[in-house]
Amino acid sequence: MVIAGALVLEPTMLVADEPVASLDASVRGEILALLLRLRGELGLAALVVTHDLGMAWNIADRLAVMYLGRIVEVGTPEEVFASPRHPPVPPVVLTGEPPDATRIPAGCRFHPRCPELASGAAAEAGVAASCTGVPLPVLPAALPSGAGMVSCHLAAATAGDDPAASAAVPAAPLIPTEP
């Protein structure tokens, strides 16, 4: 009923926040098939918010990965899952306390739980101080078709190591922004 009610106004975009999170597996498949069919038949854009990475892989044309309210990586499912450039992608076993959204850390929001910083990789690349103290830019809301981006000091520092990777998923420019 909710989907039908939303379609009455003939929208061009459908926003679905965890559309199948609490549904039985058989119903989940039906709802996802319906969303994909509606997208195709009605030409709808769909913004689906989910923690279900399997679903994201199967239905998304583009992904945006968020951490503490900021997008940290954008790209196609293949780019984001097969060649992730930011540490929480793919999900890693995180140590430490879960983040407190009321106390955003300085620098990269992920640095207190970053395995690359903890392992010394960021220090070896010369960006450990940036990770803990220099804010990262907000990624643009719209990117050219097929473009991917990442907001990570280490990814920016190592982008020159692999020209193919840096061309496919350029690192965000390191310019301070307001938190």
Contact map, one row per residue, 1 for C-alpha under 8 A:
11111000000000000000000000000000000000000000000000000000000000000000000000000000000000000000000000000000000000000000000000000000000000000000000000000000000000000000000000000000000
11111100000000000000000000000000000000000000000000000000000000000000000000000000000000000000000000000000000000000000000000000000000000000000000000000000000000000000000000000000000
11111110000000000000000000000000000000000000000000000000000000000000000000000000000000000000000000000000000000000000000000000000000000000000000000000000000000000000000000000000000
11111111000000000000000000000000000000000000000000000000000000000000000000000000000000000000000000000000000000000000000000000000000000000000000000000000000000000000000000000000000
11111111100000000000000000000000000000000000000000000000000000000000000000000000000000000000000000000000000000000000000000000000000000000000000000000000000000000000000000000000000
01111111111001000000000000000000000000000000000000000000000000000000000000000000000000000000000000000000000000000000000000000000000000000000000000000000000000000000000000000000000
00111111111000000000000000000000000000000000000000000000000000000000000000000000000000000000000000000000000000000000000000000000000000000000000000000000000000000000000000000000000
00011111111000000000000000000000000000000000000000000000000000000000000000000000000000000000000000000000000000000000000000000000000000000000000000000000000000000000000000000000000
00001111111000000000000000000000000000000000000000000000000000000000000000000000000000000000000000000000000000000000000000000000000000000000000000000000000000000000000000000000000
00000111111100000000000000000000000000000000000000000000000000000000000000000000000000000000000000000000000000000000000000000000000000000000000000000000000000000000000000000000000
00000111111111000000000000000000000000000001000000000000000000000000000000000000000000000000000000000000000000000000000000000000000000000000000000000000000000000000000000000000000
00000000011111000000000000000000000000000011100000000000000000000000000000000000000000000000000000000000000000000000000000000000000000000000000000000000000000000000000000000000000
00000000001111100000000000000000000000000001111000000000000000000000000000000000000000000000000000000000000000000000000000000000000000000000000000000000000000000000000000000000000
00000100001111110000000000000000000000000001111000000000000000000000000000000000000000000000000000000000000000000000000000000000000000000000000000000000000000000000000000000000000
00000000000011111000000000000000000000000000011110000000000000000000000000000000000000000000000000000000000000000000000000000000000000000000000000000000000000000000000000000000000
00000000000001111110000000000000000000000000011110000000000000000000000000000000000000000000000000000000000000000000000000000000000000000000000000000000000000000000000000000000000
00000000000000111110000000000000000000000000000111000000000000000000000000000000000000000000000000000000000000000000000000000000000000000000000000000000000000000000000000000000000
00000000000000011111100000000000000000000000000111100000000000000000000000000000000000000000000000000000000000000000000000000000000000000000000000000000000000000000000000000000000
00000000000000011111100000000000000000000000000111000000000000000000000000000000000000000000000000000000000000000000000000000000000000000000000000000000000000000000000000000000000
00000000000000000111111000010011000000000000000000000000000000000000000000000000000000000000000000000000000000000000000000000000000000000000000000000000000000000000000000000000000
00000000000000000111111000000000000000000000000000000000000000000000000000000000000000000000000000000000000000000000000000000000000000000000000000000000000000000000000000000000000
00000000000000000001111100000000000000000000000000000000000000000000000000000000000000000000000000000000000000000000000000000000000000000000000000000000000000000000000000000000000
00000000000000000001111110110000000000000000000000000000000000000000000000000000000000000000000000000000000000000000000000000000000000000000000000000000000000000000000000000000000
00000000000000000000011111110000000000000000000000000000000000000000000000000000000000000000000000000000000000000000000000000000000000000000000000000000000000000000000000000000000
00000000000000000000001111111000000000000000000000000000000000000000000000000000000000000000000000000000000000000000000000000000000000000000000000000000000000000000000000000000000
00000000000000000000000111111100000000000000000000000000000000000000000000000000000000000000000000000000000000000000000000000000000000000000000000000000000000000000000000000000000
00000000000000000000001111111110000000000000000000000000000000000000000000000000000000000000000000000000000000000000000000000000000000000000000000000000000000000000000000000000000
00000000000000000001001111111111000000000000000000000000000000000000000000000000000000000000000000000000000000000000000000000000000000000000000000000000000000000000000000000000000
00000000000000000000000011111111100000000000000000000000000000000000000000000000000000000000000000000000000000000000000000000000000000000000000000000000000000000000000000000000000
00000000000000000000000001111111110000000000000000000000000000000000000000000000000000000000000000000000000000000000000000000000000000000000000000000000000000000000000000000000000
00000000000000000001000000111111111000000000000000000000000000000000000000000000000000000000000000000000000000000000000000000000000000000000000000000000000000000000000000000000000
00000000000000000001000000011111111100000000000000000000001000000000000000000000000000000000000000000000000000000000000000000000000000000000000000000000000000000000000000000000000
00000000000000000000000000001111111110000000000000000000000000000000000000000000000000000000000000000000000000000000000000000000000000000000000000000000000000000000000000000000000
00000000000000000000000000000111111111000000000000000000000000000000000000000000000000000000000000000000000000000000000000000000000000000000000000000000000000000000000000000000000
00000000000000000000000000000011111111100000000000000000000000000000000000000000000000000000000000000000000000000000000000000000000000000000000000000000000000000000000000000000000
00000000000000000000000000000001111111110000000000000000001000000000000000000000000000000000000000000000000000000000000000000000000000000000000000000000000000000000000000000000000
00000000000000000000000000000000111111111000000000000000000000000000000000000000000000000000000000000000000000000000000000000000000000000000000000000000000000000000000000000000000
00000000000000000000000000000000011111111111000000000000000000000000000000000000000000000000000000000000000000000000000000000000000000000000000000000000000000000000000000000000000
00000000000000000000000000000000001111111111110000000000000000000000000000000000000000000000000000000000000000000000000000000000000000000000000000000000000000000000000000000000000
00000000000000000000000000000000000111111111000000000000000000000000000000000000000000000000000000000000000000000000000000000000000000000000000000000000000000000000000000000000000
00000000000000000000000000000000000011111111000000000000000000000000000000000000000000000000000000000000000000000000000000000000000000000000000000000000000000000000000000000000000
00000000000000000000000000000000000001111111000000000000000000000000000000000000000000000000000000000000000000000000000000000000000000000000000000000000000000000000000000000000000
00000000000100000000000000000000000001111111100000000000000000000000000000000000000000000000000000000000000000000000000000000000000000000000000000000000000000000000000000000000000
00000000001111000000000000000000000001111111110000000000000000000000000000000000000000000000000000000000000000000000000000000000000000000000000000000000000000000000000000000000000
00000000000111000000000000000000000000100011111000000000000000000000000000000000000000000000000000000000000000000000000000000000000000000000000000000000000000000000000000000000000
00000000000011110000000000000000000000100001111100000000000000000000000000000000000000000000000000000000000000000000000000000000000000000000000000000000000000000000000000000000000
00000000000011110000000000000000000000000000111110000000000000000000000000000000000000000000000000000000000000000000000000000000000000000000000000000000000000000000000000000000000
00000000000000111110000000000000000000000000011111000000000000000000000000000000000000000000000000000000000000000000000000000000000000000000000000000000000000000000000000000000000
00000000000000111110000000000000000000000000001111100000000000000000000000000000000000000000000000000000000000000000000000000000000000000000000000000000000000000000000000000000000
00000000000000001110000000000000000000000000000111111001000000000000000000000000000000000000000000000000000000000000000000000000000000000000000000000000000000000000000000000000000
00000000000000000100000000000000000000000000000011111000000000000000000000000000000000000000000000000000000000000000000000000000000000000000000000000000000000000000000000000000000
00000000000000000000000000000000000000000000000001111111000000000000000000000000000000000000000000000000000000000000000000000000000000000000000000000000000000000000000000000000000
00000000000000000000000000000000000000000000000001111111100000000000000000000000000000000000000000000000000000000000000000000000000000000000000000000000000000000000000000000000000
00000000000000000000000000000000000000000000000000011111110000000000000000000000000000000000000000000000000000000000000000000000000000000000000000000000000000000000000000000000000
00000000000000000000000000000000000000000000000000011111111000000000000000000000000000000000000000000000000000000000000000000000000000000000000000000000000000000000000000000000000
00000000000000000000000000000000000000000000000001011111111100100000000000001000000000000000000000000000000000000000000000000000000000000000000000000000000000000000000000000000000
00000000000000000000000000000000000000000000000000001111111100000000000000001000000000000000000000000000000000000000000000000000000000000000000000000000000000000000000000000000000
00000000000000000000000000000000000000000000000000000111111100000000000000000000000000000000000000000000000000000000000000000000000000000000000000000000000000000000000000000000000
00000000000000000000000000000001000100000000000000000011111110000000000000000000000000000000000000000000000000000000000000000000000000000000000000000000000000000000000000000000000
00000000000000000000000000000000000000000000000000000001111111100000000000011000000000000000000000000000000000000000000000000000000000000000000000000000000000000000000000000000000
00000000000000000000000000000000000000000000000000000000001111100000000000011000000000000000000000000000000000000000000000000000000000000000000000000000000000000000000000000000000
00000000000000000000000000000000000000000000000000000000000111110000000001111000000000000000000000000000000000000000000000000000000000000000000000000000000000000000000000000000000
00000000000000000000000000000000000000000000000000000001000111111000000011111001000000000000000000000000000000000000000000000000000000000000000000000000000000000000000000000000000
00000000000000000000000000000000000000000000000000000000000001111100001111100000000000000000000000000000000000000000000000000000000000000000000000000000000000000000000000000000000
00000000000000000000000000000000000000000000000000000000000000111110001111000000000000001000000000000000000000000000000000000000000000000000000000000000000000000000000000000000000
00000000000000000000000000000000000000000000000000000000000000011111111110000000000000000000000000000000000000000000000000000000000000000000000000000000000000000000000000000000000
00000000000000000000000000000000000000000000000000000000000000001111111100000000000000000000000000000000000011000000000000000000000000000000000000000000000000000000000000000000000
00000000000000000000000000000000000000000000000000000000000000000111110000000000000000000000000000101001000010000000000000000000000000000000000000000000000000000000000000000000000
00000000000000000000000000000000000000000000000000000000000000000111111000000000000000000000000000000000000000000000000000000000000000000000000000000000000000000000000000000000000
00000000000000000000000000000000000000000000000000000000000000000111111100000000000000000000000000000000000000000000000000000000000000000100000000000000000000000000000000000000000
00000000000000000000000000000000000000000000000000000000000000011110111111000000000000000000000000000000000000000000000000000000000000000110000000000010000000000000000000000000000
00000000000000000000000000000000000000000000000000000000000000011110011111000000000001000000000000000000000000000000000000000000000000000010000000000111000000000000000000000000000
00000000000000000000000000000000000000000000000000000000000000111100001111100001000011000000000000000000000000000000000000000000000000000000000000011110000000000000000000000000000
00000000000000000000000000000000000000000000000000000000000001111000001111110001000000000000000000000000000000000000000000000000000000000000000000011100000000000000000000000000000
00000000000000000000000000000000000000000000000000000000000001110000000011111111000000000000000000000000000000000000000000000000000000000000000001111000000000000000000010000000000
00000000000000000000000000000000000000000000000000000000000111100000000001111111000000000000000000000000000000000000000000000000000000000000000001010000000000000000000000000000000
00000000000000000000000000000000000000000000000000000001100111100000000000111111110000000000000000000000000000000000000000000000000000000000000000000000000000000000000000000000000
00000000000000000000000000000000000000000000000000000000000000000000000000111111111000000000000000000000000000000000000000000000000000000000000000000000000000000000000000000000000
00000000000000000000000000000000000000000000000000000000000000000000000000111111111100000000000000000000000000000000000000000000000000000000000000010000000000000000000010000000000
00000000000000000000000000000000000000000000000000000000000000100000000011111111111110001100000000000000000000000000000000000000000000000000000000000000000000000000000000000000000
00000000000000000000000000000000000000000000000000000000000000000000000000001111111100001100000000000000000000000000000000000000000000000000000000000000000000000000000000000000000
00000000000000000000000000000000000000000000000000000000000000000000000000001111111100000000000000000000000000000000000000000000000000000000000000000000000000000000000000000000000
00000000000000000000000000000000000000000000000000000000000000000000000000000111111110000000000000000000000000000000000000000000000000000000000000000000000000000000000000000000000
00000000000000000000000000000000000000000000000000000000000000000000000000000011111111101100000000000000000000000000000000000000000000000000000000000000000000000000000000000000000
00000000000000000000000000000000000000000000000000000000000000000000000010000001001111101000000000000000000000000000000000000000000000000000000000000101001000000000000010000000000
00000000000000000000000000000000000000000000000000000000000000000000000110000000000111111000000000000000000000000000000000000000000000000000000000000111001000000000000000000000000
00000000000000000000000000000000000000000000000000000000000000000000000000000000000111111111000000000000000000000111000000000000000000000000000000000000000000000000000000000000000
00000000000000000000000000000000000000000000000000000000000000000000000000000000000001111111000000000000000000000100000000000000000000000000000000000000000000000000000000000000000
00000000000000000000000000000000000000000000000000000000000000001000000000000001100111111111000000000000000000000000000000000000000000000000000000000000000000000000000000000000000
00000000000000000000000000000000000000000000000000000000000000000000000000000001100100111111000000000000000000000000000000000000000000000000000000000000000000000000000000000000000
00000000000000000000000000000000000000000000000000000000000000000000000000000000000000111111100000000000000000000000000000000000000000000000000000000000000000000000000000000000000
00000000000000000000000000000000000000000000000000000000000000000000000000000000000000111111110000000000000000000000000000000000000000000000000000000000000000000000000000000000000
00000000000000000000000000000000000000000000000000000000000000000000000000000000000000000011111000000000000000000000000000000000000000000000000000000000000000000000000000000000000
00000000000000000000000000000000000000000000000000000000000000000000000000000000000000000001111100000000000000001110000000000000000000000000000000000000000000000000000000000000000
00000000000000000000000000000000000000000000000000000000000000000000000000000000000000000000111110000000000000001000000000000000000000000000000000000000000000000000000000000000000
00000000000000000000000000000000000000000000000000000000000000000000000000000000000000000000011111000000000000011000000000000000000000000000000000000000000000000000000000000000000
00000000000000000000000000000000000000000000000000000000000000000000000000000000000000000000001111100000000000000000000000000000000000000000000000000000000000000000000000000000000
00000000000000000000000000000000000000000000000000000000000000000000000000000000000000000000000111110000000000000000000000000000000000000000000000000000000000000000000000000000000
00000000000000000000000000000000000000000000000000000000000000000001000000000000000000000000000011111000000000000000000000000000000000000000000000000000000000000000000000000000000
00000000000000000000000000000000000000000000000000000000000000000000000000000000000000000000000001111111000000000000000000000000000000000000000000000000000000000000000000000000000
00000000000000000000000000000000000000000000000000000000000000000001000000000000000000000000000000111111000000000000000000000000000000000000000000000000000000000000000000000000000
00000000000000000000000000000000000000000000000000000000000000000000000000000000000000000000000000011111000000000000000000000000000000000000000000000000000000000000000000000000000
00000000000000000000000000000000000000000000000000000000000000000000000000000000000000000000000000011111100000000000000000000000000000000000000000000000000000000000000000000000000
00000000000000000000000000000000000000000000000000000000000000000001000000000000000000000000000000011111110010000000000000000000000000000000000000000000000000000000000000000000000
00000000000000000000000000000000000000000000000000000000000000000000000000000000000000000000000000000011111110110000000000000000000100000000000000000000000000000000000000000000000
00000000000000000000000000000000000000000000000000000000000000000000000000000000000000000000000000000001111110000000000000000000000111100000000000000000000000000000000000000000000
00000000000000000000000000000000000000000000000000000000000000000000000000000000000000000000000000000000111110100000000000000000011111110000000000000000000000000000000000000000000
00000000000000000000000000000000000000000000000000000000000000000000000000000000000000000000000000000000111111100000000000000000011111110000000000000001100000000000000000000000000
00000000000000000000000000000000000000000000000000000000000000000011000000000000000000000000000000000001111111110000000000000000000000000000000000000000000000000000000000000000000
00000000000000000000000000000000000000000000000000000000000000000010000000000000000000000000000000000000000111111100000000000000000000000000000000000000000000000000000000000000000
00000000000000000000000000000000000000000000000000000000000000000000000000000000000000000000000000000000101111111100100000000000001100000000000000000000000000000000000000000000000
00000000000000000000000000000000000000000000000000000000000000000000000000000000000000000000000100000000100011111100000000000000000000000000000000000000000000000000000000000000000
00000000000000000000000000000000000000000000000000000000000000000000000000000000000000000000011100000000000001111110010000000000000000000000000000000000000000000000000000000000000
00000000000000000000000000000000000000000000000000000000000000000000000000000000000000110000010000000000000001111111110000000000000000000000000000000000000000000000000000000000000
00000000000000000000000000000000000000000000000000000000000000000000000000000000000000100000010000000000000000001111111000000000000000000000000000000000000000000000000000000000000
00000000000000000000000000000000000000000000000000000000000000000000000000000000000000100000000000000000000000000111111111000000000000000000000000000000000000000000000000000000000
00000000000000000000000000000000000000000000000000000000000000000000000000000000000000000000000000000000000000100111111111100001001000000000000000000000000000000000000000000000000
00000000000000000000000000000000000000000000000000000000000000000000000000000000000000000000000000000000000000001111111110000000000000000000000000000000000000000000000000000000000
00000000000000000000000000000000000000000000000000000000000000000000000000000000000000000000000000000000000000000011111111000000000000000000000000000000000000000000000000000000000
00000000000000000000000000000000000000000000000000000000000000000000000000000000000000000000000000000000000000000001111111110000000000000000000000000000000000000000000000000000000
00000000000000000000000000000000000000000000000000000000000000000000000000000000000000000000000000000000000000000001111111111000000000000000000000000000000000000000000000000000000
00000000000000000000000000000000000000000000000000000000000000000000000000000000000000000000000000000000000000000001101111111111001000000000000000000000010000000000000000000000000
00000000000000000000000000000000000000000000000000000000000000000000000000000000000000000000000000000000000000000000100111111111100000000000000000000000000000000000000000000000000
00000000000000000000000000000000000000000000000000000000000000000000000000000000000000000000000000000000000000000000000111111110000000000000000000000000000000000000000000000000000
00000000000000000000000000000000000000000000000000000000000000000000000000000000000000000000000000000000000000000000000011111111000000000000000000000000010011000000000000000000000
00000000000000000000000000000000000000000000000000000000000000000000000000000000000000000000000000000000000000000000000001111111100000000000000000000000000010000000000000000000000
00000000000000000000000000000000000000000000000000000000000000000000000000000000000000000000000000000000000000000000000001111111111000000000000000000000110010000000000000000000000
00000000000000000000000000000000000000000000000000000000000000000000000000000000000000000000000000000000000000000000100001101111111100000000000000000000000000000000000000000000000
00000000000000000000000000000000000000000000000000000000000000000000000000000000000000000000000000000000000000000000000000100111111111000000000000000000000000000000000000000000000
00000000000000000000000000000000000000000000000000000000000000000000000000000000000000000000000000000000001100000000000000000011111111100000000000000000100000000000000000000000000
00000000000000000000000000000000000000000000000000000000000000000000000000000000000000000000000000000000001100100000100001000011111111100000000000000001110000000000000000000000000
00000000000000000000000000000000000000000000000000000000000000000000000000000000000000000000000000000000111100100000000000000001111111000000000000000000000000000000000000000000000
00000000000000000000000000000000000000000000000000000000000000000000000000000000000000000000000000000000011100000000000000000000111111100000000000000000000000000000000000000000000
00000000000000000000000000000000000000000000000000000000000000000000000000000000000000000000000000000000011100000000000000000000111111110000000000000000000000000000000000000001000
00000000000000000000000000000000000000000000000000000000000000000000000000000000000000000000000000000000011100000000000000000000011011111000000000000000000000000000000000000011111
00000000000000000000000000000000000000000000000000000000000000000000000000000000000000000000000000000000001100000000000000000000000001111100000000000011100000000000000000000111100
00000000000000000000000000000000000000000000000000000000000000000000000000000000000000000000000000000000000000000000000000000000000000111110000000000010000000000000000000011111100
00000000000000000000000000000000000000000000000000000000000000000000011000000000000000000000000000000000000000000000000000000000000000011111000000000010000000000000000000000000100
00000000000000000000000000000000000000000000000000000000000000000000001100000000000000000000000000000000000000000000000000000000000000001111100000001110000000000000000000010000000
00000000000000000000000000000000000000000000000000000000000000000000000000000000000000000000000000000000000000000000000000000000000000000111111000000000000000000000000000000000000
00000000000000000000000000000000000000000000000000000000000000000000000000000000000000000000000000000000000000000000000000000000000000000011111000000000000000000000000000000000000
00000000000000000000000000000000000000000000000000000000000000000000000000000000000000000000000000000000000000000000000000000000000000000001111100000000000000000000000000000000000
00000000000000000000000000000000000000000000000000000000000000000000000000000000000000000000000000000000000000000000000000000000000000000001111111110000000000000000000000000000000
00000000000000000000000000000000000000000000000000000000000000000000000000000000000000000000000000000000000000000000000000000000000000000000011111100000000000000000000000000000000
00000000000000000000000000000000000000000000000000000000000000000000000000000000000000000000000000000000000000000000000000000000000000000000001111100000000000000000000000000000000
00000000000000000000000000000000000000000000000000000000000000000000000000110000000000000000000000000000000000000000000000000000000000000000001111110000000000000000000000000000000
00000000000000000000000000000000000000000000000000000000000000000000000000100000000000000000000000000000000000000000000000000000000000000000001111111000000000000000000110000000000
00000000000000000000000000000000000000000000000000000000000000000000000011110010000000000000000000000000000000000000000000000000000000000000001001111100000000000000000111000000000
00000000000000000000000000000000000000000000000000000000000000000000000011100000000000000000000000000000000000000000000000000000000000000010000000111110000000000000000011110000000
00000000000000000000000000000000000000000000000000000000000000000000000111000000000011000000000000000000000000000000000000000000000000000010000000011111001000000000000011110000000
00000000000000000000000000000000000000000000000000000000000000000000001110000000000001000000000000000000000000000000000000000000000000011110000000001111101000000000000000110000000
00000000000000000000000000000000000000000000000000000000000000000000000100000000000011000000000000000000000100000000000000000000001000010000000000000111111100000000000000110000000
00000000000000000000000000000000000000000000000000000000000000000000000000000000000000000000000000000000000100000000000000000010011000010000000000000011111110000000000000000100000
00000000000000000000000000000000000000000000000000000000000000000000000000000000000000000000000000000000000000000000000001001010001000000000000000000001111111000000000000000000000
00000000000000000000000000000000000000000000000000000000000000000000000000000000000011000000000000000000000000000000000000000000000000000000000000000111111111100000000000100000000
00000000000000000000000000000000000000000000000000000000000000000000000000000000000000000000000000000000000000000000000000000000000000000000000000000001111111100000000001111100000
00000000000000000000000000000000000000000000000000000000000000000000000000000000000000000000000000000000000000000000000000001110000000000000000000000000111111110000000000000000000
00000000000000000000000000000000000000000000000000000000000000000000000000000000000000000000000000000000000000000000000000001000000000000000000000000000011111111100000000000000000
00000000000000000000000000000000000000000000000000000000000000000000000000000000000000000000000000000000000000000000000000000000000000000000000000000000001111111110110001100000000
00000000000000000000000000000000000000000000000000000000000000000000000000000000000000000000000000000000000000000000000000000000000000000000000000000000000011111110010000000000000
00000000000000000000000000000000000000000000000000000000000000000000000000000000000000000000000000000000000000000000000000000000000000000000000000000000000001111110000000000000000
00000000000000000000000000000000000000000000000000000000000000000000000000000000000000000000000000000000000000000000000000000000000000000000000000000000000001111111110000000000000
00000000000000000000000000000000000000000000000000000000000000000000000000000000000000000000000000000000000000000000000000000000000000000000000000000000000000111111111000000000000
00000000000000000000000000000000000000000000000000000000000000000000000000000000000000000000000000000000000000000000000000000000000000000000000000000000000000000111111100000000000
00000000000000000000000000000000000000000000000000000000000000000000000000000000000000000000000000000000000000000000000000000000000000000000000000000000000000100111111111000000000
00000000000000000000000000000000000000000000000000000000000000000000000000000000000000000000000000000000000000000000000000000000000000000000000000000000000000110111111111100000000
00000000000000000000000000000000000000000000000000000000000000000000000000000000000000000000000000000000000000000000000000000000000000000000000000000000000000000011111111000000000
00000000000000000000000000000000000000000000000000000000000000000000000000000000000000000000000000000000000000000000000000000000000000000000000000110000000000000001111111000000000
00000000000000000000000000000000000000000000000000000000000000000000000000100010000010000000000000000000000000000000000000000000000000000000000000111100000000000000111111100000000
00000000000000000000000000000000000000000000000000000000000000000000000000000000000000000000000000000000000000000000000000000000000000000000000000011100000100100000111111110000000
00000000000000000000000000000000000000000000000000000000000000000000000000000000000000000000000000000000000000000000000000000000000000000000000000001111001100100000010011111000000
00000000000000000000000000000000000000000000000000000000000000000000000000000000000000000000000000000000000000000000000000000000000000001010000000001111000100000000000001111100000
00000000000000000000000000000000000000000000000000000000000000000000000000000000000000000000000000000000000000000000000000000000000000001000000000000000000100000000000000111110000
00000000000000000000000000000000000000000000000000000000000000000000000000000000000000000000000000000000000000000000000000000000000000011000000000000000100100000000000000011111000
00000000000000000000000000000000000000000000000000000000000000000000000000000000000000000000000000000000000000000000000000000000000000111000000000000000000000000000000000001111100
00000000000000000000000000000000000000000000000000000000000000000000000000000000000000000000000000000000000000000000000000000000000001111000000000000000000000000000000000000111110
00000000000000000000000000000000000000000000000000000000000000000000000000000000000000000000000000000000000000000000000000000000000000111100000000000000000000000000000000000011111
00000000000000000000000000000000000000000000000000000000000000000000000000000000000000000000000000000000000000000000000000000000000000100000000000000000000000000000000000000001111
00000000000000000000000000000000000000000000000000000000000000000000000000000000000000000000000000000000000000000000000000000000000000100000000000000000000000000000000000000000111
